[in-house]
Amino acid sequence: MKNTLRLITCFFACMAFFNAEGQFYSGHQMSFGKNRVQYYDYYSSYYRFDDFDCYFNEFGRDI
């Protein structure tokens, strides 16, 4: 009984460690995401027509 209880305790302790590691693994390698402030200054403009507006950024004007 004592060995079984020790084995079960060791198993749950290992599972708790692996779950905590898996939770934060990909979060540290991302440079953007939810609740993170992102600053990117880019040029955008638009053409105004009677029926619609055509918006584009600095890369879309060449198209």
C-alpha positions as CSV (number, residue, x, y, z in Angstrom):
1,M,0.0,0.0,0.0
2,K,2.8,2.4,0.9
3,N,4.6,1.7,-2.4
4,T,1.4,2.2,-4.4
5,L,0.7,5.6,-2.7
6,R,4.3,6.7,-3.4
7,L,4.0,5.7,-7.0
8,I,0.7,7.5,-7.5
9,T,2.2,10.7,-5.8
10,C,5.2,10.6,-8.0
11,F,3.1,10.1,-11.1
12,F,0.9,13.1,-10.3
13,A,3.9,15.3,-9.4
14,C,5.5,14.4,-12.8
15,M,2.2,15.2,-14.6
16,A,1.9,18.5,-12.9
17,F,5.4,19.5,-14.0
18,F,4.9,18.5,-17.7
19,N,1.5,20.4,-17.9
20,A,3.1,23.6,-16.5
21,E,6.0,23.3,-18.9
22,G,3.6,22.7,-21.9
23,Q,1.5,25.7,-21.0
24,F,4.3,28.3,-21.3
25,Y,6.5,26.8,-24.0
26,S,5.2,28.6,-27.1
27,G,4.3,31.8,-25.2
28,H,7.9,32.8,-24.6
29,Q,8.9,32.3,-28.3
30,M,6.2,34.6,-29.7
31,S,6.9,38.3,-30.2
32,F,3.2,39.2,-30.6
33,G,-0.1,38.0,-29.3
34,K,-3.1,38.7,-27.1
35,N,-2.8,41.7,-24.7
36,R,0.6,42.8,-26.1
37,V,1.0,46.3,-27.4
38,Q,2.2,46.4,-31.0
39,Y,3.7,49.5,-32.6
40,Y,4.2,49.6,-36.3
41,D,4.3,52.8,-38.2
42,Y,3.2,52.3,-41.8
43,Y,2.0,54.5,-44.6
44,S,-1.6,54.1,-45.7
45,S,-3.8,56.0,-48.0
46,Y,-7.0,55.7,-50.0
47,Y,-8.7,56.8,-53.2
48,R,-12.3,58.1,-52.8
49,F,-14.8,57.4,-55.5
50,D,-18.5,58.1,-55.7
51,D,-19.6,54.5,-54.7
52,F,-16.6,53.2,-52.8
53,D,-13.3,54.0,-51.2
54,C,-10.1,52.1,-52.1
55,Y,-7.7,51.8,-49.2
56,F,-4.1,50.6,-49.6
57,N,-0.8,50.6,-47.7
58,E,2.8,51.3,-48.9
59,F,3.1,47.9,-50.6
60,G,-0.3,48.0,-52.4
61,R,0.1,51.0,-54.6
62,D,2.4,49.2,-57.0
63,I,-0.3,46.6,-57.9
